[in-house]
Amino acid sequence: MIDTAPDKIAALKKSWQESTLAPLVKRFGERKTQFTTSDEHMVVDTVYTPDGDAGAYLETLGFPGEYPFTRGVQPNMYRGRFWTMRQYAGFGNARESNERYKFLIAQGQTGLSVAFDLPTQIGYDADHEFAEGEVGKVGVSISSLRDMETLLDGIPLDKVSISMTINAPAAVLLAMVIAVGKQQGVAAKQLRGTIQNDILKEYIARGTYIFPPAPSMRLITDIFRYCATDVPKWNTISISGYHIREAGSTAVQEVAFTLANGMEYVKQAVAAGLDVDNFAPQLSFFFNAHNNILEEVAKFRAARRLWARIMRERFGAQNPDSWKLRFHTQTGGSTLTAQQPDNNIVRVTIQALSAVLGGTQSLHTNSKDEALALPTQKSVEIALRTQQIIAYESGAADTVDPLAGSYYVEWLTDEIERRADEYIAKIDELGGALRAVEEGFVQREIQDAAYRAQRAVEKGDDVVVGVNRFQTDEHNEGELLRVDESVRINQVAALAKLRAERDNDAVQEILGRIGQAASEPQAPIMPLIVEAVEAYATLGEICDTLRGVFGEYTPENWV
């Protein structure tokens, strides 16, 4: 009988390396002198073997649906139902986007994911001078409840969940959905969806902020409080590692900085007097999926385990739902290439499969042409079909956590968790995520990682097919989606009509009450914002009222 104790296996592995592997490598070499993951310091070994005993297995993996949730947050995962298939979409005016949503739902999409244009994301109406040239260009233009009514026309909010990538003015857009739900006869308590509402990553990586951090955090915790009682099925925040990864971070940094931000939100909410178990089950996360499929699977598993431990041990959460890291995944936009765009279909397939193997709760697959323009309807259909083929044809969803027990995946899961934990400890030393961002620590770490990755591509150490290897002479003649400037002209006219038809005295009265509440540190603001949008106060008017009290953020006026 062979002795399989871990120390015996380690000795056998060492002998194999010296007698079998080394002579072969010496004679023929290997493709690289060193194999690494997205973090060049995380060296990938030639082969992985068992390590540890059954007790360690139960402690670090356990069973799906049970602490520490390494293997998934549901006991049977996709055997019960597939992940929510979302396609992030929005462009032009609300009517055009509504037509795209209805097309996607007809093709089998199970949840909406709304992209807003830049003016909407930073709290300006379409007729503001800062909006010129940007209305409807990278998302849909939403200036008032009237736009939201059009956007969601014919979409049953009691059956379709709505995810909105919106941060600084998240309260206003959520209020609009609540108002449309009321018009449809759907109570706020029945609405399902997510607002991103993650302002820390805006300061770190994305830049669509409005207010300084302190009032921004106040708005976020105010939403936590309001939704805990009034909109209990809504995910009040989607703590985003996606944009951190898009800015150039490694997989380890994505986990570490995202969870550190999550810890900061929990800390702020508890400090504001909220019970952790009242709001923590409504927290959700948003991760990227890149091309290194096994690293991505390990990343998702490590993040789940780390968050479960943080919530139970650090914050004393008692409700198992508070320990669960539930997340949406989007395939990596920064990995898409303008060269040979059909190759992006393959990249997205690999990335989507990593998310499924890693246990995501919902998924967006990027379209092949997104390195060139907003996606066409045809390319979006291919992206959605990618998810459906994985779901119905690949078998990847037939068992829970199918890569568990892979020596490499388990090592990589442990290693990502360990390295992310080291980053979190460093952020703790700096005083938490807010302080770490203020001091530029997080930004510098991401910038350094992005620089190293770019240099590896430029030197040819990392191959990007069609970019630095296997290039062809090509000319992209495919159909591209362009947003016409007439969108802004029509939006400006619609706003003028709205202001002429509404009760402007009522609008000014409610805006005054919002300003007064904002000036009182403990006063709730979210109920007043719901009242304001129902009176057809515009997004810009509500945000300007808050700007008048909170001011605007610049890196020089952090507090």
Secondary structure, DSSP 8 states (H G I E B T S, - for coil): -----HHHHHHHHHHHIIIIIHHHHHHH--S-S--B-SSTTSB--S-----S-HHHHHHHT--TTSTT-TT-SSSSGGGT---EEEEEE--SSHHHHHHHHHHHHHTT--EEEE-B-HHHHTT--TTSGGGTTTTTTSSB---SHHHHHHHTTT--TTTSEEEE---TTHHHHHHHHHHHHHHHT--GGG--EEE---HHHIIIII----S-HHHHHHHHHHHHHHHHHHSTTEE-EEEESHHHHHTT--HHHHHHHHHHHHHHHHHHHHHTT--HHHHGGGEEEEEEE-S-HHHHHHHHHHHHHHHHHIIIIIS---SHHHH---EEEEE-GGG--SSSTTHHHHHHHHHHHHHHHTT-SEEE---TTTTTSB--HHHHHHHHHHHHHHHHHSSTTSSSSTTTT-HHHHHHHHHHHHHHHHHHHHHHHHTSHHHHHHTTHHHHHHHHHHHHHHHHHHTTSS--BTTTBS-------S--B---THHHHHHHHHHHHHHHHS-HHHHHHHHHHHHHHHTSTT---HHHHHHHHHTT--HHHHHHHHHHHH----GGG--
